[in-house]
């Protein structure tokens, strides 16, 4: 299926590793030019080189910096001639007990996982509407649908973004101009970050990594971790010409783990 986004410009935040990289790969594979951001220069440039080698017909640009800062956002936006596709992504805040979090921790979570996506949407959405095409995908978390008690910072910040998007996506001046805004909610995916966390937990509990993964995936109907390629493919479809009638939605990718009907 031709997704109809060849030649479009995509800004993919935190696109050097994990789910962001999966999205960048899928969009580049469809012929979209991509600007990827990340804080780590080495991984960023390695991903860019791989994208260029796999897709020599497209332009790939990199911006090293923290997208959660005004300077990082300004640099990312300046590198993209026009933002037709925006993939908002940032690492989630740490787990813990809410009694241990102060104002500083809450503000950091809100800045990275709610306010930064909103600022990037604010900077790009009107231009999308003027051109008659725009796709915004926010990578949030399955915890938006089924909150996890130790992820209070993430639950709060990402749910705030979800509520904001629910209203904005339904503005007629955007939806009628072929601009869609949706959220992708990942469950457990086999990213380097997750495997590193599982490895540490396995060592603490006297398990192998394989045993730790089996314990986490046992309750999942799919009986496995998701892959970044699978995640990227769904993201690319949401960014396609074919998804023009899909907006304001929360798309859950969790291998069937969420038990609810809606």
C-alpha positions as CSV (number, residue, x, y, z in Angstrom):
1,X,0.0,0.0,0.0
2,X,1.3,3.4,-1.0
3,X,0.8,5.7,2.1
4,X,1.0,8.8,0.0
5,X,3.6,10.6,2.1
6,X,6.6,10.5,-0.2
7,X,8.3,13.9,-0.2
8,X,6.6,15.1,3.0
9,X,8.8,16.4,5.9
10,X,8.6,14.6,9.2
11,X,10.0,15.7,12.5
12,X,10.5,12.7,14.8
13,X,11.4,13.5,18.4
14,X,13.7,11.1,20.3
15,X,14.2,9.3,17.0
16,X,17.6,7.7,17.5
17,X,16.5,4.6,19.4
18,X,13.6,2.5,20.4
19,X,10.0,3.4,19.3
20,X,11.1,6.8,17.9
21,X,13.6,5.1,15.7
22,X,11.0,2.6,14.5
23,X,8.7,5.5,13.5
24,X,11.6,7.3,11.7
25,X,12.4,4.1,9.8
26,X,8.9,3.5,8.7
27,X,8.4,7.1,7.6
28,X,11.7,7.1,5.7
29,X,10.8,3.8,4.1
30,X,7.7,5.5,2.6
31,X,9.8,8.3,1.1
32,X,9.3,11.0,3.7
33,X,12.2,13.3,4.5
34,X,13.0,13.1,8.2
35,X,14.5,15.3,10.9
36,X,15.4,13.2,13.9
37,X,16.3,14.6,17.4
38,X,18.0,13.0,20.3
39,X,20.3,14.0,23.2
40,X,23.0,11.4,22.3
41,X,25.0,12.3,19.3
42,X,26.6,8.9,18.5
43,X,23.3,7.0,18.4
44,X,21.6,9.9,16.5
45,X,24.2,10.0,13.8
46,X,24.3,6.2,13.5
47,X,20.6,6.1,13.0
48,X,20.7,8.9,10.4
49,X,23.4,7.0,8.5
50,X,21.4,3.9,8.4
51,X,18.3,5.7,7.2
52,X,20.3,7.4,4.4
53,X,21.8,4.1,3.3
54,X,18.4,2.4,3.2
55,X,16.6,5.3,1.6
56,X,19.1,7.2,-0.6
57,X,16.3,9.2,-2.3
58,X,15.3,11.1,0.9
59,X,16.9,13.8,3.0
60,X,17.8,13.0,6.6
61,X,18.8,15.7,9.1
62,X,19.8,15.4,12.7
63,X,19.4,17.7,15.6
64,X,21.3,16.9,18.8
65,X,19.7,18.4,21.9
66,X,17.0,18.2,24.5
67,X,13.6,18.6,22.9
68,X,12.2,19.4,26.3
69,X,14.0,22.8,26.3
70,X,13.1,25.9,24.2
71,X,16.5,25.8,22.6
72,X,16.1,22.1,21.6
73,X,12.7,22.7,20.1
74,X,13.8,25.8,18.2
75,X,16.7,23.9,16.7
76,X,14.5,21.0,15.7
77,X,12.0,23.2,14.0
78,X,14.7,25.2,12.2
79,X,16.1,22.1,10.7
80,X,12.8,21.1,9.1
81,X,11.8,23.2,6.0
82,X,8.1,22.5,6.9
83,X,6.6,20.1,9.3
84,X,4.0,18.0,7.5
85,X,4.3,15.1,10.0
86,X,5.1,15.5,13.7
87,X,5.9,12.6,16.0
88,X,6.1,13.7,19.6
89,X,8.1,11.4,21.8
90,X,10.2,11.7,25.0
91,X,11.4,9.3,27.6
92,X,9.0,8.8,30.5
93,X,9.6,10.1,34.0
94,X,10.9,7.6,36.6
95,X,8.7,5.4,38.7
96,X,8.3,5.8,42.4
97,X,6.0,6.8,45.3
98,X,4.2,10.1,44.9
99,X,5.1,11.0,48.5
100,X,8.7,11.3,47.4
101,X,8.1,13.7,44.5
102,X,8.3,17.4,44.9
103,X,7.4,20.3,42.7
104,X,10.6,19.9,40.7
105,X,9.9,16.3,39.7
106,X,6.3,17.1,38.7
107,X,7.4,20.1,36.6
108,X,10.0,18.0,34.8
109,X,7.4,15.4,34.0
110,X,5.0,17.9,32.7
111,X,7.6,19.7,30.7
112,X,8.8,16.6,28.9
113,X,5.5,14.7,28.5
114,X,2.8,17.3,28.2
115,X,4.1,20.9,27.6
116,X,6.8,20.0,25.0
117,X,4.3,18.2,22.7
118,X,1.9,21.1,23.1
119,X,4.6,23.6,22.2
120,X,5.6,21.7,19.1
121,X,1.9,21.3,18.1
122,X,1.4,25.0,18.6
123,X,4.4,25.8,16.4
124,X,3.3,23.5,13.5
125,X,-0.4,23.0,13.4
126,X,-1.5,26.2,11.7
127,X,1.0,25.8,8.9
128,X,-0.3,22.3,8.4
129,X,-3.8,23.6,8.1
130,X,-2.8,26.3,5.6
131,X,-1.2,23.7,3.4
132,X,-4.1,21.3,3.7
133,X,-2.2,18.4,5.2
134,X,-0.9,17.5,8.6
135,X,-0.4,14.5,10.8
136,X,0.5,14.6,14.5
137,X,1.2,11.5,16.4
138,X,2.0,11.6,20.1
139,X,3.7,8.6,21.6
140,X,2.2,8.3,25.1
141,X,1.7,5.1,27.1
142,X,-0.7,2.3,27.8
143,X,-0.8,3.7,31.3
144,X,-3.1,6.4,30.0
145,X,-5.8,3.6,29.6
146,X,-4.8,1.5,32.6
147,X,-2.8,3.6,35.1
148,X,0.1,2.0,36.9
149,X,0.4,2.9,40.5
150,X,4.2,3.5,40.5
151,X,4.1,5.6,37.3
152,X,2.2,8.5,38.8
153,X,4.3,11.2,37.1
154,X,3.7,9.6,33.7
155,X,0.0,8.9,34.5
156,X,-0.5,12.6,35.3
157,X,1.5,14.2,32.6
158,X,0.5,12.0,29.7
159,X,-3.2,12.0,30.7
160,X,-3.0,15.8,30.6
161,X,-1.7,15.7,27.1
162,X,-4.4,13.2,26.2
163,X,-7.1,15.5,27.4
164,X,-5.7,18.5,25.6
165,X,-5.4,16.6,22.3
166,X,-9.0,15.3,22.6
167,X,-10.2,18.9,22.4
168,X,-7.7,20.2,19.9
169,X,-8.1,17.4,17.4
170,X,-11.8,18.1,17.1
171,X,-11.5,21.7,16.1
172,X,-13.2,22.0,12.7
173,X,-10.5,24.4,11.4
174,X,-8.0,21.6,11.8
175,X,-10.0,18.5,11.0
176,X,-11.6,20.1,8.0
177,X,-8.2,21.0,6.6
178,X,-6.9,17.4,6.6
179,X,-4.9,17.8,9.9
180,X,-5.2,14.9,12.3
181,X,-3.9,14.4,15.8
182,X,-3.8,11.0,17.4
183,X,-2.0,9.3,20.3
184,X,-0.1,6.0,20.1
185,X,-0.1,4.1,23.4
186,X,2.6,1.4,23.6
187,X,2.5,-1.5,26.0
188,X,5.7,-3.6,26.5
189,X,8.1,-3.3,23.5
190,X,11.5,-4.8,23.3
191,X,13.5,-1.6,23.2
192,X,17.0,-1.3,24.6
193,X,15.7,0.7,27.5
194,X,13.1,-1.9,28.5
195,X,15.6,-4.7,28.2
196,X,18.1,-2.8,30.3
197,X,15.5,-2.2,33.0
198,X,14.5,-5.9,32.9
199,X,18.2,-7.0,33.1
200,X,18.7,-4.9,36.2
201,X,15.6,-6.4,37.8
202,X,16.6,-9.9,36.8
203,X,20.0,-9.5,38.4
204,X,18.4,-8.2,41.6
205,X,15.9,-11.1,41.7
206,X,18.4,-13.8,40.8
207,X,16.9,-14.4,37.3
208,X,18.1,-14.6,33.8
209,X,17.0,-11.9,31.4
210,X,14.9,-14.5,29.5
211,X,13.2,-15.5,32.8
212,X,12.4,-11.8,33.5
213,X,11.0,-11.3,30.1
214,X,8.9,-14.4,30.3
215,X,7.4,-13.2,33.6
216,X,6.5,-9.9,32.1
217,X,5.0,-11.3,28.9
218,X,3.2,-14.2,30.5
219,X,-0.1,-12.2,31.1
220,X,0.0,-10.7,27.5
221,X,-2.2,-12.6,25.1
222,X,0.4,-12.2,22.3
223,X,2.9,-13.9,24.7
224,X,5.8,-11.6,23.6
225,X,7.2,-8.1,23.5
226,X,6.3,-5.8,20.7
227,X,8.9,-4.7,18.2
228,X,9.8,-1.2,17.2
229,X,9.2,-2.1,13.5
230,X,5.6,-3.0,14.4
231,X,5.1,0.3,16.3
232,X,6.6,2.3,13.4
233,X,4.3,0.7,10.9
234,X,1.2,1.8,12.8
235,X,2.7,5.3,13.2
236,X,3.3,5.5,9.5
237,X,-0.2,4.5,8.7
238,X,-1.6,7.2,11.1
239,X,0.5,9.6,9.1
240,X,-0.7,8.5,5.8
241,X,-3.2,9.9,3.3
242,X,-5.4,6.9,4.1
243,X,-5.9,8.0,7.8
244,X,-7.5,11.4,7.0
245,X,-10.7,10.4,8.8
246,X,-9.1,9.2,11.9
247,X,-8.4,11.9,14.5
248,X,-8.6,12.5,18.3
249,X,-8.0,8.8,19.0
250,X,-5.9,6.8,21.4
251,X,-4.5,3.7,19.6
252,X,-3.4,1.1,22.0
253,X,-0.6,-1.3,21.0
254,X,-0.1,-3.8,23.8
255,X,-0.6,-7.3,22.4
256,X,-4.1,-7.5,23.8
257,X,-3.0,-6.9,27.4
258,X,-5.6,-4.3,28.2
259,X,-8.7,-6.3,29.3
260,X,-11.4,-3.7,28.7
261,X,-13.9,-3.6,25.8
262,X,-13.2,0.1,25.1
